[in-house]
Amino acid sequence: MSSTNLTPTDPNGMVTRTIPPDQISPKSLVVRIFKLKEVARRNWKLLLILTAIGGVIGFIYDMTHKKQPVFNATMTFNLGGGSSSNTFGDLSALAGAFGLSQGAPDASIFVGDNFLIYAKSRPVVEKTLMKTVKINDRDTLLIDYYIRHSGIRDEEWEDSDTLRSFYFGKSKKPEEYSKLERIAMSQIYTRIKGEMSVTQPERKSSFMELRCAMQDEMLAAKFLDNHLTTIEQDYRQKQTKKTSEMYQLLRFRADSIASILNGTENKLAQYMDQNQQMVVAQGQIMQTKLTRNSTFLSTIYYQAVQSADNMRLSLIREAPLFTVIEPVELPLYKETITPVGMQAGIALGLILAFIVIFLREAYRSVMREG
């Protein structure tokens, strides 16, 4: 019985070893390289044409979508003060230091991430835009200056002749906007929201960083300066709202008591002038009554004034303190955006050329074998 020889031999009788399927011999590697060289020789024109077409398309895109340089303005400030002494608040802070605080976040809009969202909110941005600022020694409405110099007319409003010629003209409240003004303000705010940011550089620090990048240097600087002022004013108004209402109430009470006291004192003086030689007991009782009322009103008036003064001190104590650490410094850093359309077009052209060449060579191989 003969056995089958599975080991290949060459004509000289020498035994050869079969290469495993997961390895490539040097000979086959050289053959493949020559095949690739032949493929490149046959298709170099196609590769060059498709790459050139992609580059031209990318170049045209860069020319038609050319980005204007932007000026980056940065301001660092510290938000401090505005905290009233509160025993429970101190205990809560102490518990928080040991990880025993409540699970619910702080409801104040001026704490932590809430402040970062609040500083970019539309009502605050609108108040900033409605300020009259001095630019190049001229008073101008900031939102009108933004329309002229931000690039919004040439980009977002390019196809609208109505918006391209639109200006607000004067400062207005949101409830006073016309329909066109509401549309314009909505689009302006959407653009500004992407141009500005409010961040906290260090989580353990109370410093805040306000940034914006706009196409006009003075616009970026003035917007940032005035926006911080708006935040401070709005913050102060909201943070001290209850104390302000109580202070106004106490002042009104003190003024009312002062008016009544003045009337009582005038009556007492008139009565004493008219009855200097008074001996009748009834007259003396009337004088004593007026004197008693005047003394009582004087006492409660002084108490009301003292309460109002104490409330005014509380108002000052609760007011926030914004300290600018690094103001906006001119000239601003000018950032030129490098177009990448041409590079992207060349890359896409190369990819498309490789796909077309692969399909073409596969078709040639099928037709040759057939």
PEQUI-V211424 format. One record per helix or strand of 3 or more residues. SS is the DSSP state (H for helix, E for strand). FROM is the first residue (numbers start at 1). TO is the last residue. If there is no record, write none. Layout:
# PEQUI-V211424
SS_FROM_TO, SS_FROM_TO
This chain:
# PEQUI-V211424
H_26_64, E_70_81, H_87_97, H_113_119, H_122_129, E_132_135, E_138_141, H_142_149, H_161_164, H_174_176, H_179_195, E_196_199, E_207_214, H_217_239, H_241_274, H_281_318, E_320_326, E_333_335, H_341_369
